[in-house]
Amino acid sequence: MRIVVTDTTRIKPAPAEPSKDDENGRGLLLVEALAHDWGSTLVRGGKRMWAELRGDGMP
């Protein structure tokens, strides 16, 4: 399965290194852990993020 989302920023996403007390910054870490593959593409007006998940439950 491929999940695609878009937003209006053109900042290239990168996984953060949150401390144990941080309440934010884990989204891409979760995507990276669960997805078979993920990435982003700059598009007119922002960027498109995508993640591919395998049907067998394995990253």
ABEGO torsion letter per residue (X at the ends): XBBBBBBABABBBBBBBBBAABABGAAAAAAAAABABBBBBBBBGEBBBBBBBBAAGBX
